[in-house]
Amino acid sequence: MIKGHQYRTATFIILLVISVILFLLLLKPFAKPIGVAFIGSILVYPLFKLINRLTRSKTAASSVSILVLLAIFVAPLIFITYEMYKELTELLFILKNNYNADFVNKIVSSVNNLPGAADIISGLNETLQSTASYFASQTFFLIKNMIWFLIEIFVVLITIFFVLRDSSSLLEKTHSLSPFKKEETDHLLNKIKDTIYATVFGVVIVAMVQGLLGGIGFAIIGLQSPVLWGCAMALLAMIPFLGAPVVWFPAFAALLIQGQTMSAVFLFIWGAFVVGLIDNVLRPLIIGGKARLHPLLVFFSAFGGIILLGPVGIFFGPIILSITLVLADFLEKKIKES
């Protein structure tokens, strides 16, 4: 027969599990922005501490940190998103209404010895026209996604504010609930922090600089939609073993085929020696020795994160990898100790 205290304990555990599941379901729509907010909180925490020392007010320090974050990241991000949308709309309009096969025919003439070239071009023409028509019809969904994007930004900012303001109590609660020793918990948190710094500053910032330089190069030679292609270059530069050449090299080849030799040579030099060298020079200066992870593991964690979580997975993939490696290190030490 179940005793009274056993019944109460079992009931408490059942209610706790149900309430936790319901709470997680409530948070599910905002899981990604909340995760991004915690990453942002770690990034601006040094600034928060500095302002807090000056103002002696955590609320004021959190507010100023949010304003700085808005000025540095969010405002340019909204502007770039708007420019990308505008350029993409213009590009799709051109493809849909002014499409002709001149450029494709030049490619055919350069490879006219290939068997089945005419069939390939015919299929390519149909594919490009149908793709342009499809994207042109998705304007409503693009606007809907932009509105949700703005809502997510609001969630990120409000979460960062409270995480910064209540950071001391959150850290204490983390230590009290952690199953590890204090030094092990500190080591795990520091590893997460180092991975975030290495990912954001060593990957994202470098990729943004590469995208900016790539867009400038495209604008100099007069290519259409430099902001769009610069952003595409920045996104691809974040992915290990791909990088900016995936964007600028096809553009270089296209310019060569079109006979624009001077523009092609400029773009090749700009891409290889200006955009390309930034990665080798800037990344070591930014991240130093933080969060050294094997490139193959970073590749799988970043790609897996993108597939599982979308674009934000490029941050969470390496973070999950770091946590896994730290826990494996804890297990190895405990096995040796025993």
C-alpha contacts under 8 A as a table, 3 or more apart, distances in Angstrom:
res1	aa1	res2	aa2	distance
2	I	6	Q	6.30
2	I	7	Y	6.31
3	K	6	Q	5.28
3	K	7	Y	6.22
4	G	7	Y	5.16
4	G	8	R	6.27
5	H	8	R	5.02
5	H	9	T	6.05
6	Q	9	T	5.03
6	Q	10	A	6.08
7	Y	10	A	5.17
7	Y	11	T	6.04
8	R	11	T	5.07
8	R	12	F	6.00
9	T	12	F	5.06
9	T	13	I	6.22
10	A	13	I	5.18
10	A	14	I	6.21
11	T	14	I	5.15
11	T	15	L	6.11
12	F	15	L	5.19
12	F	16	L	5.96
13	I	16	L	4.97
13	I	17	V	6.11
14	I	17	V	5.22
14	I	18	I	6.19
15	L	18	I	5.11
15	L	19	S	6.01
16	L	19	S	5.17
16	L	20	V	6.06
17	V	20	V	5.17
17	V	21	I	6.14
18	I	21	I	5.17
18	I	22	L	6.17
19	S	22	L	5.10
19	S	23	F	6.00
20	V	23	F	5.02
20	V	24	L	6.11
21	I	24	L	5.15
21	I	25	L	6.22
22	L	25	L	5.04
22	L	26	L	6.30
23	F	26	L	5.03
23	F	27	L	6.37
24	L	27	L	4.98
24	L	28	K	5.96
25	L	28	K	5.02
25	L	29	P	7.88
26	L	29	P	7.12
27	L	30	F	5.39
27	L	31	A	5.93
28	K	31	A	5.01
29	P	32	K	7.79
30	F	33	P	5.52
30	F	34	I	6.02
30	F	152	E	7.52
30	F	155	V	7.68
31	A	34	I	5.24
31	A	35	G	6.12
32	K	35	G	5.07
32	K	36	V	6.15
32	K	309	L	7.95
32	K	312	V	7.31
33	P	36	V	4.95
33	P	37	A	5.98
33	P	152	E	5.74
33	P	153	I	7.30
33	P	155	V	6.35
33	P	156	V	5.26
34	I	37	A	4.89
34	I	38	F	6.39
34	I	155	V	7.14
34	I	156	V	6.01
34	I	159	T	6.67
35	G	38	F	5.27
35	G	39	I	6.50
36	V	39	I	5.08
36	V	40	G	6.12
36	V	156	V	6.67
36	V	312	V	7.48
37	A	40	G	4.92
37	A	41	S	5.99
37	A	156	V	4.73
37	A	157	L	6.87
37	A	159	T	5.93
37	A	160	I	5.26
38	F	41	S	4.94
38	F	42	I	6.36
38	F	159	T	7.78
38	F	160	I	6.65
38	F	163	V	7.42
39	I	42	I	5.30
39	I	43	L	6.40
39	I	196	I	6.81
40	G	43	L	5.02
40	G	44	V	6.26
40	G	160	I	6.81
41	S	44	V	5.36
41	S	45	Y	5.73
41	S	160	I	5.37
41	S	163	V	6.74
41	S	164	L	6.33
42	I	45	Y	5.16
42	I	46	P	7.98
42	I	193	K	6.84
42	I	196	I	7.95
43	L	46	P	7.31
43	L	196	I	7.84
43	L	197	Y	7.11
44	V	47	L	5.30
44	V	48	F	6.22
44	V	65	S	6.80
44	V	69	L	7.72
45	Y	48	F	4.83
45	Y	49	K	6.19
45	Y	164	L	6.91
46	P	49	K	5.19
46	P	50	L	6.34
47	L	50	L	5.12
47	L	51	I	6.24
47	L	65	S	6.68
48	F	51	I	5.26
48	F	52	N	5.93
48	F	61	A	5.53
48	F	62	S	6.24
48	F	65	S	5.88
48	F	164	L	7.18
49	K	52	N	4.99
49	K	53	R	6.22
49	K	61	A	7.65
50	L	53	R	5.32
50	L	54	L	6.60
51	I	54	L	5.07
51	I	55	T	6.03
51	I	56	R	7.99
51	I	61	A	5.20
51	I	64	V	7.76
51	I	65	S	7.98
52	N	55	T	5.18
52	N	56	R	5.14
52	N	57	S	5.70
52	N	58	K	5.73
52	N	60	A	7.55
52	N	61	A	5.03
53	R	56	R	5.49
55	T	58	K	7.95
55	T	60	A	7.06
55	T	61	A	6.93
57	S	60	A	5.31
57	S	61	A	6.10
58	K	61	A	4.95
58	K	62	S	5.97
58	K	164	L	7.76
58	K	165	R	5.26
59	T	62	S	5.17
59	T	63	S	6.19
59	T	165	R	5.88
60	A	63	S	5.05
60	A	64	V	6.16
61	A	64	V	5.25
61	A	65	S	6.07
61	A	165	R	7.81
62	S	65	S	5.08
62	S	66	I	6.21
62	S	161	F	5.34
62	S	162	F	7.70
62	S	164	L	5.90
62	S	165	R	5.83
63	S	66	I	5.15
63	S	67	L	6.35
63	S	161	F	6.71
64	V	67	L	5.02
64	V	68	V	6.22
65	S	68	V	5.11
65	S	69	L	6.12
66	I	69	L	4.97
66	I	70	L	6.10
66	I	157	L	6.73
66	I	160	I	7.57
66	I	161	F	6.75
67	L	70	L	5.00
67	L	71	A	6.21
68	V	71	A	5.07
68	V	72	I	6.11
69	L	72	I	5.23
69	L	73	F	5.70
69	L	74	V	6.74
70	L	73	F	5.61
70	L	74	V	4.67
70	L	75	A	5.70
71	A	74	V	6.53
71	A	75	A	5.75
71	A	76	P	7.60
72	I	75	A	6.94
72	I	76	P	7.03
73	F	76	P	5.75
73	F	77	L	6.03
74	V	77	L	4.93
74	V	78	I	6.14
74	V	153	I	7.96
75	A	78	I	5.26
75	A	79	F	6.29
76	P	79	F	5.00
76	P	80	I	6.01
77	L	80	I	5.13
77	L	81	T	6.03
78	I	81	T	5.06
78	I	82	Y	6.15
79	F	82	Y	5.15
79	F	83	E	6.19
80	I	83	E	5.01
80	I	84	M	5.99
80	I	227	V	7.46
81	T	84	M	5.06
81	T	85	Y	6.14
82	Y	85	Y	5.10
82	Y	86	K	6.16
83	E	86	K	5.06
83	E	87	E	6.03
83	E	227	V	6.84
83	E	228	L	7.59
84	M	87	E	5.18
84	M	88	L	5.85
84	M	227	V	6.25
84	M	228	L	5.01
84	M	231	C	7.86
85	Y	88	L	5.12
85	Y	89	T	6.05
86	K	89	T	5.20
86	K	90	E	6.26
87	E	90	E	5.06
87	E	91	L	6.00
87	E	225	S	5.56
87	E	227	V	7.56
87	E	228	L	6.47
88	L	91	L	5.00
88	L	92	L	6.07
88	L	225	S	7.58
88	L	228	L	6.93
89	T	92	L	5.20
89	T	93	F	6.12
89	T	136	A	7.28
90	E	93	F	5.06
90	E	94	I	6.23
91	L	94	I	5.14
91	L	95	L	6.21
91	L	225	S	7.45
92	L	95	L	4.98
92	L	96	K	6.03
92	L	132	A	5.53
92	L	133	S	7.82
92	L	135	F	7.15
92	L	136	A	6.23
93	F	96	K	5.15
93	F	97	N	5.98
93	F	98	N	7.81
93	F	132	A	7.72
93	F	136	A	7.08
94	I	97	N	5.42
94	I	98	N	5.15
94	I	99	Y	6.62
95	L	98	N	5.74
95	L	99	Y	4.83
95	L	128	L	7.86
95	L	129	Q	7.09
95	L	132	A	6.04
96	K	99	Y	5.92
96	K	129	Q	6.25
96	K	132	A	5.51
96	K	133	S	6.06
96	K	136	A	7.96
99	Y	129	Q	7.57
100	N	103	F	7.69
101	A	104	V	5.11
101	A	105	N	5.79
101	A	125	N	7.06
102	D	105	N	5.05
102	D	106	K	6.32
103	F	106	K	5.21
103	F	107	I	6.62
103	F	258	Q	7.45
104	V	107	I	5.08
104	V	108	V	6.32
104	V	121	I	7.01
105	N	108	V	4.82
105	N	109	S	6.11
105	N	121	I	7.71
106	K	109	S	5.07
106	K	110	S	6.34
106	K	257	I	6.91
106	K	258	Q	7.11
107	I	110	S	5.20
107	I	111	V	6.47
107	I	257	I	6.80
108	V	111	V	5.16
108	V	112	N	5.41
108	V	117	A	6.61
108	V	118	A	7.79
108	V	121	I	7.41
109	S	112	N	5.00
110	S	257	I	7.66
111	V	114	L	5.82
111	V	117	A	7.73
112	N	115	P	7.86
112	N	117	A	6.53
113	N	117	A	7.95
114	L	117	A	5.83
116	G	119	D	5.41
116	G	120	I	6.37
117	A	120	I	5.09
117	A	121	I	6.24
118	A	121	I	5.18
118	A	122	S	6.19
119	D	122	S	5.12
119	D	123	G	6.18
120	I	123	G	5.21
120	I	124	L	6.06
121	I	124	L	4.89
121	I	125	N	6.05
122	S	125	N	5.18
122	S	126	E	6.39
123	G	126	E	5.22
123	G	127	T	6.10
124	L	127	T	5.03
124	L	128	L	6.09
125	N	128	L	5.34
125	N	129	Q	6.23
126	E	129	Q	5.27
126	E	130	S	6.10
127	T	130	S	5.28
127	T	131	T	5.95
128	L	131	T	5.11
128	L	132	A	6.08
129	Q	132	A	5.22
129	Q	133	S	6.21
130	S	133	S	5.10
130	S	134	Y	6.09
131	T	134	Y	5.10
131	T	135	F	6.29
132	A	135	F	5.37
132	A	136	A	6.07
133	S	136	A	5.12
133	S	137	S	6.37
134	Y	137	S	5.30
134	Y	138	Q	6.71
135	F	138	Q	5.13
135	F	139	T	7.45
136	A	139	T	6.30
137	S	140	F	7.76
138	Q	141	F	5.38
138	Q	142	L	6.30
139	T	142	L	5.06
139	T	143	I	6.30
140	F	143	I	5.21
140	F	144	K	6.21
141	F	144	K	4.90
141	F	145	N	6.07
142	L	145	N	5.13
142	L	146	M	6.21
143	I	146	M	5.05
143	I	147	I	6.36
144	K	147	I	5.23
144	K	148	W	6.41
145	N	148	W	5.08
145	N	149	F	6.00
146	M	149	F	4.85
146	M	150	L	6.34
147	I	150	L	5.19
147	I	151	I	6.43
148	W	151	I	4.95
148	W	152	E	6.18
149	F	152	E	5.09
149	F	153	I	6.32
150	L	153	I	5.03
150	L	154	F	6.40
151	I	154	F	5.11
151	I	155	V	6.35
152	E	155	V	4.98
152	E	156	V	6.12
153	I	156	V	5.02
153	I	157	L	6.20
154	F	157	L	5.21
154	F	158	I	6.17
155	V	158	I	5.34
155	V	159	T	6.01
156	V	159	T	5.24
156	V	160	I	6.13
157	L	160	I	5.11
157	L	161	F	6.23
158	I	161	F	5.11
158	I	162	F	6.58
159	T	162	F	5.40
159	T	163	V	6.07
160	I	163	V	5.08
160	I	164	L	6.01
161	F	164	L	5.43
161	F	165	R	6.15
162	F	165	R	4.96
162	F	166	D	5.88
162	F	167	S	7.94
163	V	166	D	5.33
163	V	167	S	5.42
163	V	170	L	7.66
164	L	167	S	4.97
166	D	169	S	5.62
166	D	170	L	6.18
167	S	170	L	5.03
167	S	171	L	6.07
168	S	171	L	5.23
168	S	172	E	6.31
169	S	172	E	5.05
169	S	173	K	6.10
170	L	173	K	5.07
170	L	174	T	6.10
171	L	174	T	5.01
171	L	175	H	6.35
172	E	175	H	5.22
172	E	176	S	6.23
173	K	176	S	5.04
173	K	177	L	6.10
174	T	177	L	5.32
174	T	178	S	5.87
175	H	178	S	5.16
175	H	182	K	6.56
175	H	185	T	6.82
178	S	181	K	7.69
178	S	185	T	6.90
180	F	184	E	5.85
180	F	185	T	5.85
181	K	184	E	5.12
181	K	185	T	6.12
182	K	185	T	5.09
182	K	186	D	6.12
183	E	186	D	5.02
183	E	187	H	6.08
184	E	187	H	4.98
184	E	188	L	6.18
184	E	330	F	7.93
185	T	188	L	5.08
185	T	189	L	6.16
186	D	189	L	5.13
186	D	190	N	6.01
187	H	190	N	5.12
187	H	191	K	6.10
188	L	191	K	5.11
188	L	192	I	6.30
188	L	323	I	6.89
188	L	326	V	6.47
189	L	192	I	5.09
189	L	193	K	6.17
190	N	193	K	4.92
190	N	194	D	6.06
191	K	194	D	5.08
191	K	195	T	6.11
191	K	291	A	6.92
191	K	322	S	6.81
191	K	323	I	7.58
191	K	326	V	7.76
192	I	195	T	5.12
192	I	196	I	6.19
192	I	319	I	6.08
192	I	322	S	6.66
192	I	323	I	6.92
193	K	196	I	5.14
193	K	197	Y	6.22
194	D	197	Y	5.10
194	D	198	A	6.02
194	D	290	K	5.58
194	D	291	A	5.46
195	T	198	A	5.02
195	T	199	T	5.91
195	T	290	K	7.08
195	T	291	A	5.11
195	T	318	P	6.94
195	T	319	I	6.11
195	T	322	S	7.02
196	I	199	T	5.08
196	I	200	V	5.87
196	I	315	F	7.14
196	I	319	I	6.94
197	Y	200	V	5.34
197	Y	201	F	5.59
197	Y	202	G	7.17
197	Y	287	I	7.24
197	Y	290	K	7.79
198	A	201	F	5.58
198	A	202	G	4.81
198	A	203	V	6.90
198	A	286	I	7.94
198	A	287	I	5.35
198	A	290	K	6.18
198	A	291	A	6.35
199	T	202	G	5.40
199	T	203	V	5.05
199	T	204	V	6.58
199	T	315	F	6.39
199	T	318	P	7.61
200	V	203	V	5.54
200	V	204	V	4.80
200	V	205	I	6.33
200	V	315	F	7.44
201	F	204	V	5.71
201	F	205	I	4.91
201	F	206	V	6.90
201	F	283	R	7.99
201	F	286	I	6.49
201	F	287	I	6.92
202	G	205	I	6.28
202	G	206	V	6.02
202	G	283	R	5.11
202	G	284	P	7.69
202	G	286	I	5.90
202	G	287	I	5.48
203	V	206	V	5.40
203	V	207	A	5.94
203	V	238	M	5.74
203	V	283	R	7.42
204	V	207	A	5.01
204	V	208	M	6.04
204	V	238	M	6.23
205	I	208	M	5.02
205	I	209	V	6.25
206	V	209	V	5.14
206	V	210	Q	6.20
206	V	278	I	7.34
206	V	279	D	6.37
206	V	282	L	6.76
206	V	283	R	6.46
207	A	210	Q	4.96
207	A	211	G	6.04
207	A	233	M	7.79
207	A	234	A	4.72
207	A	235	L	7.01
207	A	237	A	5.16
207	A	238	M	5.74
207	A	279	D	7.95
208	M	211	G	4.99
208	M	212	L	6.03
208	M	231	C	7.84
208	M	234	A	5.18
209	V	212	L	5.02
209	V	213	L	6.14
209	V	234	A	7.61
209	V	278	I	7.91
210	Q	213	L	5.17
210	Q	214	G	5.93
210	Q	233	M	7.25
210	Q	234	A	6.10
210	Q	237	A	7.44
210	Q	244	A	7.17
210	Q	275	V	5.31
210	Q	276	G	7.68
210	Q	278	I	6.96
210	Q	279	D	7.75
211	G	214	G	4.92
211	G	215	G	6.01
211	G	229	W	7.98
211	G	230	G	4.47
211	G	231	C	5.67
211	G	232	A	7.39
211	G	233	M	5.06
211	G	234	A	4.15
211	G	235	L	7.89
211	G	237	A	7.84
211	G	244	A	7.52
212	L	215	G	5.17
212	L	216	I	6.22
212	L	230	G	5.94
212	L	231	C	7.66
212	L	234	A	7.63
213	L	216	I	5.01
213	L	217	G	6.18
213	L	230	G	7.62
213	L	274	V	7.66
213	L	275	V	6.18
214	G	217	G	5.04
214	G	218	F	6.24
214	G	229	W	7.83
214	G	230	G	5.37
214	G	233	M	7.00
214	G	244	A	7.97
214	G	248	W	7.52
214	G	270	W	7.94
214	G	271	G	6.96
214	G	275	V	6.48
215	G	218	F	5.05
215	G	219	A	6.11
215	G	226	P	4.79
215	G	227	V	5.69
215	G	228	L	7.96
215	G	229	W	6.41
215	G	230	G	4.12
215	G	231	C	7.67
216	I	219	A	5.04
216	I	220	I	6.14
216	I	226	P	7.13
216	I	230	G	7.85
217	G	220	I	5.15
217	G	221	I	6.65
217	G	267	L	6.67
217	G	270	W	6.69
217	G	271	G	7.96
218	F	221	I	5.55
218	F	222	G	6.23
218	F	223	L	5.28
218	F	224	Q	7.81
218	F	226	P	5.44
218	F	230	G	7.94
218	F	267	L	7.57
219	A	222	G	4.92
219	A	223	L	5.86
219	A	224	Q	7.66
219	A	226	P	5.52
220	I	223	L	7.82
221	I	263	S	5.97
221	I	267	L	7.85
223	L	226	P	6.48
225	S	228	L	5.35
225	S	229	W	6.42
226	P	229	W	5.22
226	P	230	G	5.78
227	V	230	G	5.00
227	V	231	C	6.07
228	L	231	C	5.26
228	L	232	A	6.26
229	W	232	A	4.88
229	W	233	M	6.05
229	W	247	V	7.28
230	G	233	M	4.99
230	G	234	A	6.23
231	C	234	A	4.97
231	C	235	L	6.20
232	A	235	L	5.18
232	A	236	L	6.20
232	A	247	V	7.28
233	M	236	L	5.25
233	M	237	A	5.94
233	M	243	G	7.19
233	M	244	A	4.89
233	M	245	P	7.89
233	M	246	V	7.54
233	M	247	V	5.76
233	M	248	W	7.74
234	A	237	A	5.04
234	A	238	M	6.66
234	A	243	G	7.98
234	A	244	A	6.86
235	L	238	M	5.52
235	L	239	I	7.34
236	L	239	I	5.43
236	L	242	L	6.35
236	L	243	G	5.06
236	L	244	A	6.08
236	L	246	V	7.39
237	A	240	P	7.42
237	A	242	L	6.53
237	A	243	G	3.62
237	A	244	A	4.96
238	M	243	G	6.62
238	M	314	I	7.80
239	I	242	L	5.78
239	I	243	G	6.25
239	I	299	F	7.47
239	I	302	A	7.09
239	I	303	F	7.39
239	I	314	I	7.89
240	P	243	G	6.84
240	P	295	P	7.86
240	P	298	V	7.57
240	P	299	F	5.51
240	P	302	A	7.83
241	F	299	F	7.76
242	L	245	P	7.40
242	L	246	V	6.48
243	G	246	V	6.19
244	A	247	V	5.69
244	A	248	W	6.53
244	A	271	G	7.92
244	A	275	V	7.66
244	A	276	G	7.60
245	P	248	W	5.06
245	P	249	F	5.17
245	P	250	P	7.98
245	P	271	G	7.14
246	V	249	F	6.08
246	V	250	P	6.95
247	V	250	P	6.08
247	V	251	A	6.73
248	W	251	A	5.08
248	W	252	F	6.14
248	W	267	L	7.38
248	W	268	F	7.75
248	W	271	G	6.50
249	F	252	F	4.90
249	F	253	A	6.22
249	F	268	F	7.20
249	F	271	G	7.84
250	P	253	A	4.97
250	P	254	A	6.05
251	A	254	A	5.03
251	A	255	L	6.19
251	A	264	A	7.96
252	F	255	L	5.22
252	F	256	L	6.36
252	F	264	A	4.95
252	F	265	V	7.61
252	F	267	L	6.14
252	F	268	F	6.24
253	A	256	L	5.10
253	A	257	I	6.30
253	A	264	A	7.30
254	A	257	I	5.12
254	A	258	Q	6.21
255	L	258	Q	5.04
255	L	259	G	6.28
255	L	260	Q	5.19
255	L	261	T	6.80
255	L	263	S	6.93
255	L	264	A	5.31
256	L	259	G	5.10
256	L	260	Q	5.67
256	L	261	T	5.55
256	L	264	A	5.80
257	I	260	Q	7.62
260	Q	263	S	5.60
260	Q	264	A	6.15
261	T	264	A	4.99
261	T	265	V	6.08
262	M	265	V	5.19
262	M	266	F	6.17
263	S	266	F	5.10
263	S	267	L	6.07
264	A	267	L	5.12
264	A	268	F	6.14
265	V	268	F	5.12
265	V	269	I	6.23
266	F	269	I	5.24
266	F	270	W	5.95
267	L	270	W	4.98
267	L	271	G	5.83
268	F	271	G	5.16
268	F	272	A	5.90
269	I	272	A	5.28
269	I	273	F	5.65
269	I	274	V	7.30
270	W	273	F	5.63
270	W	274	V	5.00
270	W	275	V	6.36
271	G	274	V	5.80
271	G	275	V	4.89
271	G	276	G	5.94
272	A	275	V	6.14
272	A	276	G	4.86
272	A	277	L	7.09
273	F	276	G	5.43
273	F	277	L	5.46
274	V	277	L	5.67
274	V	278	I	6.49
275	V	278	I	5.57
275	V	279	D	7.50
276	G	279	D	5.95
276	G	280	N	7.43
277	L	280	N	5.19
277	L	281	V	6.15
278	I	281	V	5.17
278	I	282	L	5.45
278	I	283	R	7.66
279	D	282	L	5.61
279	D	283	R	5.62
280	N	283	R	6.14
280	N	284	P	7.05
281	V	284	P	6.35
281	V	285	L	6.87
282	L	285	L	5.28
282	L	286	I	6.26
283	R	286	I	5.23
283	R	287	I	6.22
283	R	288	G	7.90
284	P	287	I	5.59
284	P	288	G	5.18
285	L	288	G	5.79
287	I	290	K	5.63
289	G	292	R	6.34
293	L	297	L	7.06
293	L	298	V	6.60
294	H	297	L	5.37
294	H	298	V	6.26
295	P	298	V	4.97
295	P	299	F	6.03
296	L	299	F	4.98
296	L	300	F	6.38
297	L	300	F	5.27
297	L	301	S	5.99
297	L	321	L	7.72
298	V	301	S	5.10
298	V	302	A	5.84
298	V	317	G	7.96
298	V	318	P	6.15
298	V	321	L	7.83
299	F	302	A	5.35
299	F	303	F	6.09
300	F	303	F	5.22
300	F	304	G	5.67
301	S	304	G	5.07
301	S	305	G	5.81
301	S	314	I	7.78
301	S	317	G	4.56
301	S	318	P	5.55
301	S	320	I	7.84
301	S	321	L	6.48
302	A	305	G	5.06
302	A	306	I	6.23
302	A	313	G	6.53
302	A	314	I	4.70
302	A	315	F	7.31
302	A	316	F	7.83
302	A	317	G	4.99
302	A	318	P	6.18
303	F	306	I	5.13
303	F	307	I	6.23
303	F	313	G	7.79
303	F	314	I	7.05
303	F	317	G	7.72
304	G	307	I	5.13
304	G	308	L	6.00
304	G	313	G	7.46
304	G	317	G	6.71
305	G	308	L	5.13
305	G	309	L	5.58
305	G	310	G	6.95
305	G	311	P	7.93
305	G	312	V	7.54
305	G	313	G	3.80
305	G	314	I	5.62
305	G	315	F	7.65
305	G	316	F	6.31
305	G	317	G	4.45
306	I	309	L	5.36
306	I	310	G	4.41
306	I	311	P	5.26
306	I	312	V	6.73
306	I	313	G	4.32
306	I	314	I	5.65
306	I	317	G	7.70
307	I	310	G	5.75
307	I	313	G	7.43
308	L	313	G	6.93
309	L	312	V	6.34
309	L	313	G	4.92
310	G	313	G	5.48
311	P	314	I	6.06
312	V	315	F	5.68
312	V	316	F	6.66
313	G	316	F	4.84
313	G	317	G	5.42
314	I	317	G	5.64
314	I	318	P	7.11
315	F	318	P	6.07
315	F	319	I	6.56
316	F	319	I	4.91
316	F	320	I	6.00
317	G	320	I	5.28
317	G	321	L	6.23
318	P	321	L	4.82
318	P	322	S	6.10
319	I	322	S	5.10
319	I	323	I	6.25
320	I	323	I	5.14
320	I	324	T	6.13
321	L	324	T	5.14
321	L	325	L	6.22
322	S	325	L	5.13
322	S	326	V	6.13
323	I	326	V	5.16
323	I	327	L	6.14
324	T	327	L	5.18
324	T	328	A	6.10
325	L	328	A	5.00
325	L	329	D	6.14
326	V	329	D	4.95
326	V	330	F	6.26
327	L	330	F	4.94
327	L	331	L	6.23
328	A	331	L	5.03
328	A	332	E	6.17
329	D	332	E	5.05
329	D	333	K	6.27
330	F	333	K	5.23
330	F	334	K	6.27
331	L	334	K	5.13
331	L	335	I	6.15
332	E	335	I	5.17
332	E	336	K	6.28
333	K	336	K	5.11
333	K	337	E	6.10
334	K	337	E	4.99
334	K	338	S	6.13
335	I	338	S	5.21
